[in-house]
């Protein structure tokens, strides 16, 4: 018999696999229809499975080789928190809310992120991703380093 904790962890694994495959449809299949999603560069949360799919499709355009891997995971009840490492190459225009597009820098970047998610009925109901935007921009050469 599979435990609830194993189910939540398997959902997190499936989500990471879909991200690394750049499979927006699969990302959507793993989300509740009324999912709430937020990440560090968004001015406000995104609501709804289709909106999250579209968000990831757009994010992969400037970073077509983006990958992420979990280095630590904590699961408690319906919640999962992953500390992850990501890498990507900036190969296309980067759209940022309220700003003009940032042209490709062709720079390889990497960083750490923490994703905190709540599952409900086997789907991601709520997801927030935290990362250091300042270091991200510095690696792209768009601002001074720390």
C-alpha positions in Angstrom: 0.0 0.0 0.0 1.3 3.5 -0.9 1.3 6.1 1.8 -0.1 9.6 1.4 3.5 11.0 1.7 4.7 8.8 -1.1 1.8 10.0 -3.3 2.6 13.7 -2.7 6.3 13.0 -3.3 5.4 11.1 -6.6 3.4 14.1 -7.7 6.4 16.4 -7.0 8.6 14.0 -9.0 6.1 14.0 -11.9 6.0 17.8 -11.9 9.8 18.1 -12.0 9.9 15.5 -14.8 7.3 17.6 -16.8 9.3 20.7 -16.2 12.5 19.2 -17.5 10.7 17.8 -20.5 9.2 21.2 -21.2 5.8 19.5 -21.4 3.3 22.2 -20.6 0.4 19.8 -21.2 1.7 17.4 -18.6 2.3 20.3 -16.2 -1.4 21.1 -16.7 -2.5 17.5 -16.1 -0.8 17.6 -12.7 -2.5 20.9 -11.7 -6.0 21.3 -10.1 -8.3 23.3 -12.4 -8.3 26.2 -9.9 -4.6 26.0 -9.0 -2.9 29.2 -7.6 0.7 29.7 -8.7 3.2 32.3 -7.8 6.9 32.8 -8.4 9.4 35.5 -7.5 9.2 37.5 -10.8 5.4 37.7 -10.9 3.6 40.8 -9.6 0.6 38.7 -8.5 -0.4 35.0 -8.4 -1.6 33.2 -11.5 -4.9 31.4 -11.2 -6.0 28.3 -13.2 -4.4 25.4 -14.8 -4.4 26.9 -18.4 -2.8 30.1 -17.1 0.0 28.1 -15.5 0.6 26.0 -18.6 0.9 29.2 -20.7 3.2 30.7 -18.1 5.6 27.8 -18.4 5.4 27.8 -22.2 6.5 31.4 -22.2 9.2 30.8 -19.6 10.8 28.1 -21.7 11.1 30.3 -24.8 14.1 32.3 -23.6 15.6 29.3 -21.7 15.0 26.3 -24.1 17.5 24.1 -22.2 16.3 24.9 -18.7 16.6 22.0 -16.2 15.9 21.6 -12.5 16.8 19.0 -10.0 15.7 18.5 -6.4 18.5 18.3 -3.8 16.3 18.2 -0.7 12.7 17.5 -0.1 10.3 17.7 2.9 6.8 16.2 2.8 4.2 16.7 5.5 0.6 15.7 4.9 -0.5 17.5 1.7 2.5 19.8 1.6 5.8 19.3 -0.2 8.8 21.6 -0.2 11.7 21.1 -2.6 15.1 22.8 -2.5 16.2 22.7 -6.1 19.1 23.7 -8.4 18.3 24.9 -11.9 20.5 25.7 -14.9 19.6 27.3 -18.3 21.1 29.3 -21.1 19.4 32.7 -22.0 18.8 32.2 -25.8 15.7 34.3 -26.5 14.0 37.5 -25.4 13.0 37.5 -21.8 9.6 39.0 -21.1 9.3 40.7 -17.7 6.0 42.2 -16.4 5.9 46.0 -17.0 9.3 46.1 -18.7 10.6 45.9 -22.2 11.9 42.5 -23.3 15.4 41.6 -22.4 17.4 40.4 -25.5 19.2 37.1 -25.3 22.5 37.3 -23.6 23.6 33.8 -24.5 24.8 33.4 -20.9 24.6 30.2 -18.9 23.0 30.7 -15.5 22.3 28.6 -12.5 20.8 29.1 -9.1 18.8 27.6 -6.2 15.1 27.7 -5.7 12.6 26.5 -3.2 9.2 25.3 -4.3 6.4 24.9 -1.8 3.3 23.1 -2.9 0.0 21.8 -1.5 -1.7 18.8 -3.1 -5.4 18.1 -3.2 -7.0 15.0 -4.7 -3.7 14.0 -6.3 -3.2 17.4 -8.0 -1.2 20.5 -7.3 -3.6 23.0 -5.7 -1.2 25.7 -4.7 2.5 26.3 -5.7 4.9 29.1 -4.8 8.5 29.2 -6.1 11.1 31.4 -4.4 14.4 32.3 -5.9 17.0 35.1 -5.9 16.1 37.4 -8.8 19.1 39.7 -8.1 21.6 36.9 -8.6 19.7 35.8 -11.7 19.9 39.3 -13.2 23.5 39.6 -12.3 24.4 36.3 -14.0 22.7 37.6 -17.2 25.0 40.7 -16.9 22.0 43.0 -16.4 23.1 44.4 -13.0 26.1 44.3 -10.8 26.9 41.1 -8.9 26.4 40.8 -5.2 
